[in-house]
Amino acid sequence: MGKLVVSLDGVVIKEVQITKDKTTLGRRPYNDIVIDNLAVSGEHAVLQMVGADVFIEDLNSTNGTYINGKAVKKQLLSHNDTVEIGKYKIKYLVEDGTDYEKTMIMKPGTVPGSGGPQSYSPTVGFGASGFGSLGGSTAPASIKVLNGAAAGREVMLTKVVTTVGKPGVQVASITKRPGGYVLAHVEGALRPTVNGSPVTGETVQLKNGDVVELAGTQMQFVQA
């Protein structure tokens, strides 16, 4: 699981394990993580846990929330990211020696490997969420784009967690588990559909041939 290491001027002040679905951060005493400093808003930011992923969202704070020096509104945290709030630095660490890899975001109308505007690339805001090897004997799988400029392209699901969709519009995650692959809704007012039916629970098990649609893109799940 993830934890946060809060420091000021290089001195560690506290360490907090992320165990709840929502962890609030701010100056007010009712927050889960209290930072009593005028540079920190009363309700500054919230951390949301979605499966194995942890997102941080700025709550319209006065001085903003920064990750690795860049202002963010909402972003997926990666191992070793440094969240900066005022003079405080909060390092996000994922324990148990897991492996962290870039996760590709599939944008509608993009083509992998061609460079330029038509290339798959890790998207700012959802840059990484690969989490180690789960072991087991889950058969290899891929997703094949069915429509748009990238129709016919196939991407292997080599990561434990692969995030697909369009950040800010609709995002879903496909997680490899020992019993197979499951799809989960991550972001967006509309839920992704599987074979035309919206995902209503936390996750849905994917079967060979299932058609997933989100952010206007249709993808077929293919498993040997």
Protein Blocks (a to p, Z undefined) as FASTA:
>chain_A
ZZddddeehiafbdcddfbfbdcddfbfkbmbdcddfkbcfblbccddehjbccdddehi
anopaeehiacfbdcddehiacdehjbccddddehhiacdddddddehiaehkgpjlbcd
ddehiabccecjeejjddcdddddfedjkgoiacddfbfbdcedjehiaccdddddfkbc
cdddfbdjbdcdeehiacfblbdcddehiacdeehiacddddZZ
